Amino acid sequence: MHTYFYATGDFDRGAGRREDHSWLRARLQDPTSRLYPLWHLRHLVRNEILSDGPVPRAQALDLLRHADLVARADTVILLGVDGEVAHFALDLSGLDEASATALGEFQELRAIGALMPQRDGALLAYARGLAYWHQRHRFCGACGAPTEVKAAGHQRQCTNHDCSTVQFPRTDPAVIMRVTCGNRILMARQAMWAQGMHSVLAGFVEPGESLEDAVTREVFEEVGLRVRDVRYFGSQPWPFPASLMLGFTAEADSEDVRLQDGEIESVRWMTRVELLNSPEDETFRLPRADSISRRLIEDWLRL
C-alpha cells in the first residue's frame, strides 16, 4: 500500500499511553525522548548535507539539554513512540523571536515538505495539525470558558465544571478528483495559485453529503460537468491548515465545460503526451510533488 506524504503510516501513535500520567511524566524526564519544537506553526529544521546537496530534516531535540523547553511550551503533545523512544511536539509560540531562533531555523512545512524524507514530513505534519487545533480551541464552544489540555495533547476539556465539554481534534474532509473524458484529463487553475500551476478539481464535503455526492456536486458547481463512475483512489492528510484529502476518479460524458462559480480561473482538457511534455514553468506546471493531486495525475499517465 502506498504511503502518501504527511501520512504517518505505521508509526505508533501511543494512543494507549495518553492517559498514563506516570508513564508520561517519566518520558518527559527521559533523556532519550525526542522533542519537535514548533514556533507559530513553523518547525525547527536542519539541513543534512548529502552527495547531491542539502536535504531539510526535522530537527529533534533531546531532553538532556532542553528539559527547560517542556516547562516553557504552550502545549506539549505526545506524538507517539518509536520502539522505546517517545516523541513529543512542543508549541513554543509563546517565546519571543530571539529565544526561538536561538534554537535554530524554523521553517514553514508547506515550503519544504516535498524535499524532506517522508517520515520527517509526516511527523511534522502531525505536530502541525494538532498545534493548529490547540491554538484555535482555547475556549469552550458551548459556554465560552477556558479549556485545558487532556490526553497528552489529543483532547481539550472545558474548565467550567458545570459544562466540562470535551473537544477532540477536527479534520475537514475534502474531495479531490481526477476527471477524464476518454483519453483526456481535465486540468484546472485558480488565480491564487503559483504562476502556471494547474491541478485537478477539489472541494470541501458539506454536512449531509456522501463523498461521492460531494464529488459530483463540486465538479458540476465548478465546471458544469456531469460525471459518472465515481471511484475512490486514496487519501492524504493535508495540514494546511486541517484537511483530509479524499481522492477520487470520475468520468465525464462530454468536454463541454462551463465555468460556474468564479473559483476556477481557467480549465483545459489535455492528453497524456501534452502532460508528459509539460514545460514546468510559468506557462504550465503540474501540482507539487507532495500532493495527492500529483499522485492522481501520475497514476493516469501510467494507465
TAQUI-V670976 format. One line per field, one symbol per residue. ss: DSSP state (~ for helix, > for strand, _ for the rest). A space follows every 50 residues. Layout:
ss->???
This chain:
ss->___________>__~~~___~~~~~~~______>>>>>>__>>>>>>>>> __>>>>>>__>>~~~~~~~~~~__>>>>>>>>__>>>>>>>_____~~~~ ~___>>>_~~~~~~~__~~~~~~~~~~~~~~~~~~___>______>>>>> ~~~_>>>>_______>>>___>>>>>>>>>>__>>>>>>_______>_>_ >>>>______~~~~~~~~~~~~~___>>>>>>>>>>>>____>>>>>>>> >>_____________>>>>>_~~~~~________>______~~~~~~~~~ ~~_
